[in-house]
Amino acid sequence: MKQDATRNAAYTVDCEDYVHVVEFNPFESGDLGNLIAYGGNNYVVIGTCTFQEEEADVEGIQYKTLRTFHHGVRVDGIAWSPETRLDTLPPVIKFCTSAADMRIRLFTSDLQDKNEYKVLEGHSDFINGLVFDPKEGQEIASVSDDHTCRIWDLEGVQTAHFALRSPGMSVCWHPEETYKLMVAEKNGTIRFYDLIAQQAILSLESEQMPLMSAHWCLKNTFKVGAVAGNDWLIWDITQSSYPQEKRPIHLDRAFLFRWSTINENLFATTGYPGKMTSQFQIHHLGHPQPILIGCVPVGSGLSWHRTLPLCAVGGDHKLLFWVTEM
């Protein structure tokens, strides 16, 4: 008998605002708890959470808000800086956001008196993805509907600019391949750029549109995943520029794709937000069907925990967390 994969969230946290985006800090920050950031219509909230899967004396989830930053405009994206540390005196919280006003804001806080932000301006349309350079955290890459990928230093100066052939949907910077940048376009093309030569060195084709999201696998630099149309697609870049595997999943168009941070065969996808219920699915490459399906009223955002097989999704005034087996 087939086990039903549909499950309610294992844990939830109530929020004061509708959650548009949620991101676990992917970097080691020197503290037991896991930093998490989420953004709504007006605010960015930074908190820590600890789960019973990692701490025996925690029942379910222990969540604590560290600081709320007034943002003044809807938060569309959040990226953590590797410079964030909780084990220093004073602590350093550093992240950037993309917003509905087409600007990037770089926030720095010591969780006490120092709370600064800098505005990075230059994009002329919505920003769909942004990421810090994962080694030093001294540069930020962003992609936009304005058909560009831009790289900025922390002063807001553009250090590189790549012209795209369609809207840029995702940008990834791999900690093991810091001189390369992966950029995914809505027309179905994913390109790798050499940041020293500042030119494209490799491209992948999904042959499907619209490509909404793509991700470079943390655990295996040869693997790239994406969602386009209703399907997920997986490439092995050593084999072919065409997908090795693909499967239809979301009837109402797939929206986000994220690899697990701990297992190269585990990934999650979401359906299009804005319908009454968005579907959230966890897949394992060894299984023909999703291993977990969750339903989120108006869900948005998707992020994997740094060390657990656990996913966070934003919802209506809440954060939802699902746990799966390895």
C-alpha positions as CSV (number, residue, x, y, z in Angstrom):
1,M,0.0,0.0,0.0
2,K,1.4,3.4,-1.0
3,Q,1.9,5.8,1.9
4,D,0.2,9.1,1.4
5,A,2.9,11.8,1.0
6,T,0.6,14.7,1.9
7,R,1.5,16.2,5.3
8,N,0.8,19.2,7.4
9,A,3.7,21.4,8.4
10,A,5.7,19.9,11.3
11,Y,6.2,23.3,12.9
12,T,4.7,26.8,12.5
13,V,5.7,30.2,13.8
14,D,3.2,33.1,13.8
15,C,4.3,36.3,12.2
16,E,3.0,39.9,12.3
17,D,3.0,40.3,8.5
18,Y,2.3,38.3,5.4
19,V,5.5,36.4,4.6
20,H,6.7,36.9,1.0
21,V,10.2,35.4,1.4
22,V,12.1,33.3,3.9
23,E,15.8,32.4,4.0
24,F,17.8,30.3,6.5
25,N,21.3,31.6,6.8
26,P,23.3,29.1,4.6
27,F,26.6,30.0,6.4
28,E,28.1,28.9,9.7
29,S,27.5,31.8,12.1
30,G,29.1,30.5,15.3
31,D,25.9,30.0,17.3
32,L,23.8,27.0,18.3
33,G,20.6,28.4,16.9
34,N,20.0,28.8,13.1
35,L,19.5,32.3,11.8
36,I,16.4,32.8,9.7
37,A,15.2,35.9,7.9
38,Y,11.8,36.6,6.5
39,G,10.3,39.5,4.7
40,G,6.8,40.9,4.4
41,N,5.0,44.0,3.1
42,N,6.9,46.4,5.4
43,Y,9.5,44.6,7.5
44,V,12.4,42.2,7.5
45,V,12.6,40.0,10.6
46,I,15.8,38.3,11.8
47,G,15.3,35.4,14.2
48,T,16.9,32.2,15.5
49,C,15.3,28.8,15.6
50,T,16.3,25.5,17.1
51,F,14.5,22.3,16.3
52,Q,14.0,19.1,18.3
53,E,15.8,17.2,15.6
54,E,19.1,18.9,16.7
55,E,18.5,19.7,20.4
56,A,17.1,17.0,22.7
57,D,15.7,19.5,25.2
58,V,13.7,21.5,22.6
59,E,10.1,20.5,22.2
60,G,9.2,21.0,18.5
61,I,10.7,24.4,17.6
62,Q,12.2,27.2,19.7
63,Y,12.0,30.5,17.9
64,K,13.1,33.9,19.0
65,T,13.1,37.2,17.1
66,L,16.4,39.1,17.3
67,R,15.4,42.2,15.4
68,T,12.8,43.7,13.1
69,F,14.0,46.1,10.4
70,H,11.5,48.6,9.0
71,H,11.7,48.2,5.2
72,G,8.9,50.5,4.0
73,V,8.2,48.5,0.8
74,R,7.4,44.9,0.0
75,V,10.4,42.5,0.4
76,D,10.9,40.3,-2.7
77,G,14.2,38.6,-1.9
78,I,16.7,38.2,0.9
79,A,20.4,37.1,0.7
80,W,22.6,36.4,3.7
81,S,26.2,37.6,3.9
82,P,28.9,35.1,5.1
83,E,30.2,37.9,7.3
84,T,27.2,37.4,9.6
85,R,28.5,36.2,13.0
86,L,26.7,35.6,16.3
87,D,29.9,34.5,18.2
88,T,31.7,37.9,18.0
89,L,31.4,40.9,20.3
90,P,29.4,42.7,19.1
91,P,27.6,40.3,16.8
92,V,27.4,41.1,13.1
93,I,24.1,40.7,11.2
94,K,24.6,41.4,7.5
95,F,22.1,40.7,4.6
96,C,20.6,42.3,1.6
97,T,17.1,42.5,0.2
98,S,15.5,43.1,-3.1
99,A,12.3,45.1,-3.1
100,A,9.3,46.1,-5.2
101,D,10.9,49.5,-5.9
102,M,13.7,47.8,-7.9
103,R,16.4,48.6,-5.3
104,I,18.7,46.5,-3.3
105,R,19.2,47.4,0.3
106,L,22.3,46.2,2.3
107,F,21.6,46.0,6.0
108,T,24.2,45.8,8.7
109,S,23.4,45.5,12.4
110,D,25.1,44.7,15.7
111,L,21.7,43.9,17.2
112,Q,22.1,47.0,19.5
113,D,22.6,50.6,18.4
114,K,24.2,50.1,15.0
115,N,21.5,49.5,12.4
116,E,22.5,50.8,9.0
117,Y,21.4,50.2,5.5
118,K,22.7,51.3,2.1
119,V,20.7,51.5,-1.1
120,L,22.1,50.0,-4.4
121,E,20.4,51.5,-7.4
122,G,20.7,50.6,-11.1
123,H,18.1,48.0,-12.0
124,S,15.3,49.3,-14.1
125,D,12.8,46.5,-13.5
126,F,12.0,43.9,-10.8
127,I,14.9,42.0,-9.2
128,N,14.3,38.2,-9.2
129,G,17.4,36.9,-7.5
130,L,20.3,38.1,-5.4
131,V,23.3,36.4,-3.7
132,F,26.5,37.4,-1.8
133,D,29.9,36.1,-2.9
134,P,30.0,33.1,-0.5
135,K,33.7,33.3,0.4
136,E,34.4,36.9,1.4
137,G,31.0,38.5,1.2
138,Q,32.4,41.6,-0.5
139,E,30.2,41.5,-3.6
140,I,26.6,41.0,-4.4
141,A,25.2,39.6,-7.7
142,S,21.6,40.3,-8.8
143,V,19.4,39.4,-11.8
144,S,16.4,41.3,-13.0
145,D,13.5,41.6,-15.5
146,D,15.6,44.3,-17.1
147,H,17.6,41.6,-18.9
148,T,20.8,42.1,-16.8
149,C,22.9,40.4,-14.3
150,R,24.9,42.9,-12.2
151,I,27.7,42.6,-9.6
152,W,28.0,45.2,-7.0
153,D,30.6,45.9,-4.3
154,L,29.4,46.8,-0.8
155,E,29.6,50.5,-1.6
156,G,27.0,50.1,-4.3
157,V,29.4,50.4,-7.2
158,Q,28.7,48.0,-10.1
159,T,31.8,46.0,-10.8
160,A,30.4,43.8,-13.6
161,H,27.3,43.8,-15.9
162,F,26.1,41.0,-18.1
163,A,23.5,41.6,-20.8
164,L,20.9,38.8,-20.9
165,R,18.5,37.8,-23.7
166,S,15.5,37.6,-21.4
167,P,14.6,38.3,-17.8
168,G,17.1,37.0,-15.3
169,M,15.3,34.7,-12.8
170,S,18.0,33.1,-10.6
171,V,21.6,33.7,-9.7
172,C,23.9,31.3,-7.8
173,W,27.4,31.7,-6.5
174,H,28.9,28.4,-5.3
175,P,31.3,28.3,-2.4
176,E,33.5,25.8,-4.2
177,E,33.5,27.7,-7.5
178,T,33.8,31.3,-6.5
179,Y,35.1,32.5,-9.8
180,K,31.9,31.4,-11.6
181,L,28.4,32.6,-11.5
182,M,25.3,30.7,-12.6
183,V,22.5,32.8,-14.2
184,A,19.1,31.4,-15.2
185,E,17.0,33.2,-17.7
186,K,13.2,33.0,-18.3
187,N,13.7,31.8,-21.9
188,G,15.0,28.5,-20.5
189,T,18.8,29.1,-20.8
190,I,21.1,28.8,-17.9
191,R,24.6,30.2,-18.3
192,F,27.8,30.0,-16.3
193,Y,30.0,33.1,-16.4
194,D,33.7,33.3,-15.7
195,L,34.0,36.3,-13.4
196,I,37.6,36.9,-14.1
197,A,37.3,36.9,-17.9
198,Q,33.7,38.3,-17.5
199,Q,32.3,36.1,-20.2
200,A,29.9,33.1,-20.6
201,I,31.7,29.7,-20.5
202,L,28.9,27.2,-20.6
203,S,25.2,27.1,-21.2
204,L,22.4,24.7,-20.5
205,E,19.0,24.5,-22.3
206,S,15.7,23.6,-20.7
207,E,13.8,23.8,-24.0
208,Q,10.8,24.9,-21.9
209,M,9.4,28.2,-20.9
210,P,8.9,30.0,-18.7
211,L,11.9,29.0,-16.6
212,M,11.0,30.4,-13.2
213,S,13.8,29.3,-10.9
214,A,17.1,27.4,-11.0
215,H,19.6,26.3,-8.4
216,W,23.2,25.1,-8.4
217,C,23.6,22.0,-6.1
218,L,25.7,22.7,-3.0
219,K,26.7,19.1,-2.6
220,N,27.6,18.4,-6.2
221,T,28.9,21.2,-8.4
222,F,28.0,19.2,-11.6
223,K,24.3,19.2,-10.8
224,V,21.9,22.0,-11.7
225,G,18.1,21.9,-11.1
226,A,15.3,24.1,-12.3
227,V,11.6,24.4,-12.7
228,A,10.1,25.5,-16.1
229,G,6.4,25.2,-17.1
230,N,5.0,22.5,-15.0
231,D,8.2,20.4,-14.7
232,W,11.3,20.0,-12.6
233,L,14.5,19.5,-14.6
234,I,17.9,18.2,-13.6
235,W,21.2,18.6,-15.5
236,D,24.5,16.9,-15.1
237,I,26.7,19.5,-16.7
238,T,29.5,17.0,-17.4
239,Q,27.1,15.0,-19.6
240,S,25.0,17.3,-21.7
241,S,23.6,20.8,-22.1
242,Y,20.1,19.2,-22.0
243,P,18.3,17.9,-18.9
244,Q,19.2,14.4,-17.7
245,E,15.8,14.0,-16.0
246,K,12.6,15.9,-15.9
247,R,9.1,15.3,-14.5
248,P,5.8,17.2,-14.5
249,I,4.8,18.2,-11.0
250,H,2.8,21.3,-10.5
251,L,-0.4,21.7,-12.5
252,D,-0.6,25.4,-12.0
253,R,3.0,26.0,-13.1
254,A,6.1,25.4,-11.0
255,F,7.5,28.4,-9.3
256,L,10.6,27.7,-7.1
257,F,13.4,25.0,-7.1
258,R,15.9,24.5,-4.2
259,W,18.4,21.8,-3.6
260,S,18.9,20.4,-0.1
261,T,22.0,21.7,1.5
262,I,22.9,18.2,2.8
263,N,22.0,15.7,0.2
264,E,22.6,15.9,-3.6
265,N,19.5,13.9,-4.4
266,L,17.0,15.8,-2.3
267,F,15.3,19.0,-3.6
268,A,12.1,21.0,-3.1
269,T,9.7,22.8,-5.4
270,T,6.7,25.0,-5.0
271,G,3.7,25.8,-7.3
272,Y,2.7,29.2,-8.3
273,P,1.6,31.4,-5.4
274,G,-1.6,33.4,-5.6
275,K,-3.9,30.5,-6.2
276,M,-5.9,29.6,-3.0
277,T,-3.5,26.9,-2.1
278,S,0.1,26.5,-3.3
279,Q,1.6,23.1,-3.3
280,F,5.0,22.5,-1.8
281,Q,6.8,19.3,-2.7
282,I,10.0,17.5,-1.6
283,H,11.5,15.1,-4.2
284,H,14.2,12.5,-4.0
285,L,15.9,11.5,-7.3
286,G,15.6,7.8,-6.4
287,H,11.8,8.1,-6.1
288,P,9.3,8.5,-9.0
289,Q,6.8,10.4,-6.9
290,P,7.3,13.3,-4.5
291,I,8.3,12.0,-1.0
292,L,6.4,14.8,0.7
293,I,3.6,17.1,-0.4
294,G,2.4,20.1,1.7
295,C,-0.4,22.5,1.0
296,V,0.2,26.1,2.0
297,P,-2.6,28.7,1.7
298,V,-0.8,31.4,-0.4
299,G,2.7,30.1,0.2
300,S,5.8,31.9,-0.9
301,G,9.5,31.6,-0.4
302,L,11.4,28.3,0.1
303,S,14.6,27.6,2.0
304,W,16.4,24.6,3.3
305,H,18.0,24.4,6.8
306,R,21.8,24.4,6.7
307,T,22.2,21.0,8.5
308,L,18.8,19.3,8.6
309,P,16.5,17.8,6.0
310,L,14.0,20.6,6.8
311,C,12.3,23.2,4.6
312,A,10.8,26.6,5.5
313,V,8.0,28.2,3.4
314,G,6.3,31.5,4.1
315,G,2.6,31.9,4.4
316,D,-0.2,34.1,5.6
317,H,1.2,35.6,8.8
318,K,3.2,32.4,9.5
319,L,6.3,30.5,8.8
320,L,5.8,26.8,8.0
321,F,8.4,24.1,8.4
322,W,8.4,20.6,6.9
323,V,10.8,17.8,7.9
324,T,11.7,14.8,5.7
325,E,13.9,11.8,6.0
326,M,17.2,11.6,4.3
